[in-house]
Amino acid sequence: MALVLFAAGGEDSRGQSLSDFCGALLEGKSGAIYVADLSAPKIICAVGDSAILSGTQKFPPGSVFKIITAVAALEQGIDPRRQVKCTYWYEIPDGERLPCSWRPGHGKIDLVDAVSKSCSFYFYSLIDRGVSIARIENVAKMFFDIPQSPYFAEFYREDGADFPYRFAMGLTGVLVSPKSVLRMITAVATGGELPDFEREKYDKIRLSDDSEWEIIREGLRKTTTTGICAGIFPDSLSVAGKTGTAPLPENPAITCGWFAGYCSTEGKPEYAVVVFLIDATGYTDAAPLAGKIFEFLQHERK
Ligand SMILES: [Zn+2]
């Protein structure tokens, strides 16, 4: 597939060398990488397959979508400190069993650690604790430009009883572009500032309580310190983020992998990075590439 390299802003030499670097990381792979400078906000690198960059092709977000489900749970008044005991298999009311992401299960786990360890069991349980598809859908619409309600309902009819659980997991019912994931993770990083990268301005997303942003960000930060990405990012980079892996709808034998995250200096988010790869997983493939990009950004700043 064609690899498109460009630096947003053109004259920006920092953006150009960053794009060369990210383009080299994608060599021989299919996917896309975005980097945004959050002070503007401005996309300083967008490289990858042209159909992905243009937004023509969209993909299931996988566990990256757990960020949305977690916000929906908080909006619904779910107590984030209340623990659920993950025993690996989650039985839904019709008797079907759905697996967690990790064997033999995470044991007792609260919302922050469920985000950091990507515990699917916890997120399945939210559906049975009353977090509705409509609630998740409404939160998704705050962050993503996605079709109106009937879109989700259609998927519901197709997929049957496990739909709400798989939807909460980002495996069905919603398709997103890597650029829209960059907007979403930027909004989380900044505590609700949804970026318009073209106009270099922010619009505010308002949640019921500002403390919800802090809870989500704590989970994303723990992802790289004690969660599933522990050891991938040098601690000095102060990276927070989320991985995701999902089968492609047109060919479920192949998965796509995501990492969406940001680095901060003295608590202030500086750069957001999205790595999206086809025929890959989020944890083993996308997250390590994101680590190289954050290191590159830190070196350039020195
Ligand atoms: Zn679990």
Boltz pocket constraint, residues with backbone or C-beta under 6 A from the ligand:
constraints:
  - pocket:
      binder: B
      contacts: [[A, 86], [A, 87], [A, 88], [A, 100], [A, 101], [A, 102], [A, 105], [A, 106], [A, 107], [A, 118], [A, 119], [A, 120], [A, 121], [A, 122]]
      max_distance: 6.0
